[in-house]
Every structure is written in C-alpha cells, then in structure tokens.
C-alpha cells in the first residue's frame, strides 16, 4: 500500500523558515519523480517544486530562490526547505509521486498523494 505522509508544517511569521518532510512507503521510491504542491482556500492547487529521479529540480516562479526541494533515497524521504516565507505562501502543502515524470509542476501527472500539512505565514 502506497503511503505519503507529510510533516513539518506550522505557523510562522513572515520572513521565517520551515522545513517540510514527506515519508514514502509502499513503492520503489527512487523510481518516481516527486513534487510539492500547495492549495490555499478558494484557489486551485499549484505546483511548487519537483525533483526527478536524477535529482534535477524545477520550481514555480513564485518560490524560486526561496524554496529548495531535495530527497534522500536511502530514507525514502522528500524535503522542502522554505525560507523567506511570505503570507501568500499560506496553504495546505502536499507531496506527490509521479511514475511518468513529465510536466512535473502539473498535478494531473501524479499518481500518489499525501494528506497534506498546513503552513500558515502571518505578517
């Protein structure tokens, strides 16, 4: 059974940092591309960052230079380091796994999803 479990969310003031983790199990972790998505109330889910099986990364323009995605294949864990947080970063954050590894910032191309972790940034 595939499981993706996010952790590390919380409340922080603008300019602060958080590190999200996503623990994966039930599938061959190293064979999947991974991504972080977020969804704010009343808004569509958007791709934030993704990493392919070779470790190449891609970011949305809204977080480029502030967020860093990484993974530890030995621990089957995905990370998202978020620095210089802004109130507009407030959202539920989800990790996801993609078998096809295409269009990695688009949620249509992901096979498995976690339940999400809430990030709230106050001004």
Backbone bond lengths (Angstrom), bond angles and torsions (degrees), N, CA, C in turn:
res aa  C-N    CA-C-N  psi(-1)  N-CA   C-N-CA  omega(-1)  CA-C   N-CA-C  phi
1 X - - - 1.466 - - 1.524 109.37 -
2 X 1.324 116.11 126.03 1.450 121.04 -179.32 1.527 110.08 -75.94
3 X 1.316 114.82 132.80 1.465 119.85 175.43 1.516 110.29 -136.18
4 X 1.314 115.75 134.76 1.455 123.58 171.50 1.524 106.49 -125.01
5 X 1.321 115.73 120.78 1.461 119.82 -175.95 1.524 109.36 -124.07
6 X 1.335 115.13 113.97 1.461 120.97 179.12 1.528 110.93 -86.70
7 X 1.331 114.84 152.58 1.457 121.51 174.16 1.522 108.52 -154.32
8 X 1.321 115.74 168.53 1.452 120.50 175.14 1.515 115.59 101.76
9 X 1.323 116.87 -4.52 1.462 118.48 177.29 1.518 111.37 -69.97
10 X 1.313 115.40 172.01 1.453 120.53 179.34 1.502 111.28 165.15
11 X 1.312 115.16 -166.52 1.458 121.89 179.67 1.518 109.71 -108.76
12 X 1.313 115.74 137.02 1.450 121.00 -177.73 1.528 108.90 -148.56
13 X 1.307 116.19 154.87 1.464 119.59 176.48 1.525 110.17 -82.62
14 X 1.306 114.86 156.85 1.459 120.65 177.76 1.530 110.08 -54.20
15 X 1.324 115.06 137.81 1.452 120.70 -177.00 1.515 113.78 92.55
16 X 1.328 116.32 -11.01 1.453 121.04 -179.12 1.522 113.14 -83.04
17 X 1.325 114.98 -174.83 1.463 121.43 -176.39 1.520 110.77 -133.44
18 X 1.314 114.58 152.40 1.463 122.56 171.74 1.518 108.19 -143.67
19 X 1.315 115.62 153.69 1.455 120.83 174.73 1.517 108.81 -124.41
20 X 1.309 115.60 117.24 1.453 121.45 177.37 1.525 110.18 -92.13
21 X 1.323 115.65 146.47 1.461 122.02 175.47 1.517 109.17 -125.68
22 X 1.317 114.80 153.17 1.464 120.85 177.33 1.524 107.19 -139.29
23 X 1.318 115.90 110.62 1.459 120.98 179.72 1.524 109.55 -92.67
24 X 1.319 115.92 127.49 1.462 121.19 -175.58 1.525 110.80 -112.26
25 X 1.311 115.14 146.64 1.463 120.39 175.96 1.518 109.39 -154.95
26 X 1.335 115.74 159.87 1.456 120.86 174.58 1.510 115.90 92.05
27 X 1.331 117.91 3.02 1.452 120.81 177.45 1.529 108.26 -155.51
28 X 1.320 114.99 171.08 1.474 120.09 -178.66 1.530 108.81 -78.57
29 X 1.313 114.01 92.69 1.472 121.35 -170.48 1.522 112.65 -54.64
30 X 1.325 116.81 -44.10 1.468 120.43 -172.90 1.524 112.29 -69.27
31 X 1.312 118.48 -13.34 1.469 122.05 -178.18 1.527 112.97 -92.14
32 X 1.297 116.82 -0.99 1.461 121.34 -177.28 1.519 110.66 -114.23
33 X 1.304 115.51 143.90 1.449 120.31 167.80 1.526 108.10 -80.15
34 X 1.315 116.48 153.12 1.454 120.87 -175.01 1.518 110.32 -128.51
35 X 1.315 114.70 150.56 1.458 118.61 179.52 1.513 112.11 -144.81
36 X 1.314 114.57 159.25 1.462 122.78 170.71 1.517 108.28 -113.69
37 X 1.304 115.08 134.52 1.449 122.31 177.22 1.519 108.75 -127.27
38 X 1.313 116.14 162.86 1.454 119.16 176.33 1.521 109.43 -143.58
39 X 1.330 113.94 153.93 1.458 119.90 177.52 1.512 109.66 -141.94
40 X 1.310 115.35 119.07 1.456 121.97 176.42 1.524 108.78 -92.25
41 X 1.336 117.80 155.73 1.474 120.05 179.51 1.523 111.89 -55.29
42 X 1.322 115.92 129.81 1.455 120.65 177.93 1.509 115.25 79.31
43 X 1.334 116.29 3.29 1.464 119.47 -178.68 1.522 110.23 -121.01
44 X 1.324 115.46 160.87 1.454 120.45 176.79 1.524 110.26 -75.85
45 X 1.314 114.92 155.38 1.453 119.41 175.76 1.526 109.37 -68.49
46 X 1.327 116.53 138.33 1.449 120.67 -178.73 1.522 110.63 -128.76
47 X 1.320 115.01 146.21 1.448 120.74 175.82 1.514 110.43 -75.54
48 X 1.313 116.80 134.43 1.457 122.36 -177.44 1.522 110.84 -105.95
49 X 1.321 116.07 -50.44 1.459 121.30 -176.75 1.512 108.81 -157.57
50 X 1.325 115.53 152.66 1.463 120.28 179.26 1.517 109.51 -147.84
51 X 1.336 114.34 156.95 1.458 120.31 179.57 1.524 108.12 -140.07
52 X 1.336 116.28 133.07 1.461 118.15 -177.66 1.526 110.18 -91.60
53 X 1.330 116.00 -177.34 1.458 119.59 -173.59 1.531 112.21 -69.40
54 X 1.328 116.88 -16.54 1.468 120.46 177.06 1.525 112.57 -96.24
55 X 1.316 115.94 2.68 1.458 119.80 178.13 1.519 115.11 89.50
56 X 1.319 116.73 5.27 1.476 118.91 177.28 1.522 108.86 -75.83
57 X 1.323 114.63 139.78 1.459 120.51 -173.71 1.520 111.77 -115.69
58 X 1.317 114.24 156.02 1.452 120.81 173.91 1.515 108.04 -143.97
59 X 1.332 116.32 147.17 1.459 121.53 -175.06 1.524 110.71 -134.56
60 X 1.314 114.82 152.38 1.453 118.37 170.12 1.520 108.39 -73.44
61 X 1.325 116.02 155.26 1.462 119.89 -178.36 1.532 111.41 -62.49
62 X 1.320 116.43 -28.24 1.463 120.11 -175.79 1.530 112.88 -70.30
63 X 1.325 117.71 -20.21 1.462 119.48 -177.64 1.523 113.12 -120.16
64 X 1.308 117.01 -5.63 1.463 120.42 -176.82 1.525 110.28 -57.73
65 X 1.318 115.96 131.90 1.452 121.24 -179.28 1.513 113.59 89.48
66 X 1.321 117.55 -12.38 1.471 121.20 -179.71 1.529 112.13 -115.20
67 X 1.321 116.69 -34.35 1.460 121.57 -178.09 1.527 109.52 -108.33
68 X 1.334 114.74 148.55 1.459 120.61 176.17 1.520 109.61 -133.51
69 X 1.320 115.77 125.00 1.462 120.99 176.45 1.520 108.90 -98.07
70 X 1.326 115.72 141.73 1.459 120.35 177.24 1.520 108.63 -152.46
71 X 1.311 116.29 168.31 1.459 119.96 179.31 1.512 110.03 -146.47
72 X 1.306 114.82 153.45 1.450 122.61 176.14 1.526 106.46 -122.76
73 X 1.321 116.34 101.46 1.469 119.69 -176.82 1.520 111.79 -64.91
74 X 1.322 117.44 -31.26 1.464 120.22 -179.71 1.527 111.06 -66.37
75 X 1.326 116.14 -29.85 1.459 120.78 -179.10 1.525 112.15 -102.88
76 X 1.330 117.17 0.46 1.479 120.66 -176.73 1.531 111.31 51.71
77 X 1.305 114.97 44.67 1.465 119.67 -175.02 1.522 111.09 -131.23
78 X 1.314 114.44 137.21 1.457 123.68 176.73 1.519 108.11 -108.43
79 X 1.329 116.21 145.84 1.467 121.06 -178.78 1.526 110.65 -128.39
80 X 1.310 114.44 155.65 1.461 120.81 169.73 1.526 107.12 -138.89
81 X 1.311 115.69 107.60 1.463 121.41 174.95 1.518 108.11 -86.72
82 X 1.313 116.40 121.15 1.455 121.50 -176.64 1.523 109.22 -116.84
83 X 1.316 116.12 115.45 1.459 122.31 179.29 1.521 110.30 -115.16
84 X 1.312 115.46 164.59 1.474 121.52 178.38 1.531 110.94 48.68
85 X 1.299 115.06 48.98 1.464 119.87 -175.88 1.524 111.41 -65.34
86 X 1.332 114.16 145.91 1.447 122.28 -179.63 1.538 109.09 -120.69
87 X 1.326 117.46 157.30 1.469 118.83 177.41 1.528 112.65 -55.74
88 X 1.323 117.50 -32.70 1.469 120.04 179.45 1.525 113.63 -71.34
89 X 1.332 117.20 -5.83 1.462 120.47 173.63 1.532 111.62 -82.90
90 X 1.320 116.97 -6.87 1.462 121.16 179.50 1.525 110.71 -61.10
91 X 1.331 115.60 124.04 1.467 120.41 -176.83 1.520 109.04 -178.51
92 X 1.328 114.85 170.82 1.454 120.30 166.56 1.520 106.61 -86.74
93 X 1.321 116.47 129.95 1.455 121.64 -178.17 1.530 109.69 -106.46
94 X 1.326 115.08 133.67 1.451 122.11 -178.28 1.528 110.54 -123.42
95 X 1.317 115.97 142.55 1.451 118.39 168.19 1.526 108.43 -102.28
96 X 1.320 115.47 155.93 1.447 120.68 -176.10 1.522 110.04 -150.54
97 X 1.339 115.19 156.25 1.458 121.50 -179.25 1.519 110.11 -121.13
98 X 1.328 115.17 135.87 1.459 121.68 -177.70 1.523 110.48 -120.40
99 X 1.327 115.97 124.65 1.463 120.04 177.31 1.527 110.90 -79.91
100 X 1.316 117.47 -33.93 1.449 120.77 -175.16 1.508 115.04 -82.71
101 X 1.347 116.32 -23.14 1.463 120.84 175.99 1.527 113.51 56.48
102 X 1.313 117.13 45.35 1.460 120.40 172.43 1.513 108.63 -129.32
103 X 1.309 116.11 154.57 1.466 122.69 179.23 1.528 110.74 43.56
104 X 1.293 115.52 60.39 1.457 121.22 -166.85 1.512 115.64 -68.78
105 X 1.305 118.81 -11.22 1.464 119.74 175.40 1.527 111.80 -99.02
106 X 1.337 116.80 10.18 1.451 121.45 179.20 1.523 109.99 -112.38
107 X 1.312 117.07 123.99 1.463 120.14 -171.20 1.532 113.50 -68.72
108 X 1.324 117.71 -18.91 1.469 120.19 179.65 1.515 113.00 -59.75
109 X 1.342 117.06 -23.24 1.456 121.29 -171.19 1.519 113.11 -99.82
110 X 1.330 115.48 16.58 1.464 119.92 179.89 1.516 110.61 -109.62
111 X 1.335 114.84 143.95 1.459 121.06 -174.28 1.522 113.51 -98.22
112 X 1.325 116.74 -34.91 1.458 121.25 -174.83 1.522 110.11 -129.33
113 X 1.327 115.24 145.63 1.468 121.49 -176.96 1.510 111.06 -135.58
114 X 1.337 115.06 147.70 1.445 120.70 170.87 1.520 110.95 -87.18
115 X 1.325 115.39 -179.38 1.467 121.13 -176.81 1.522 112.53 -87.75
116 X 1.316 116.76 -15.94 1.456 119.98 175.53 1.518 113.59 100.94
117 X 1.330 115.09 156.18 1.453 122.86 173.93 1.525 107.73 -138.03
118 X 1.327 116.17 136.46 1.463 120.90 -172.55 1.525 110.95 -84.98
119 X 1.316 115.67 134.00 1.457 122.64 173.39 1.528 107.75 -120.11
120 X 1.316 115.88 125.95 1.466 121.51 179.31 1.512 108.89 -126.04
121 X 1.326 116.18 123.92 1.459 122.10 -179.10 1.520 108.26 -116.75
122 X 1.309 115.86 120.89 1.460 120.45 -179.21 1.526 110.75 -101.40
123 X 1.310 114.55 150.70 1.474 119.49 -177.70 1.514 111.42 -89.43
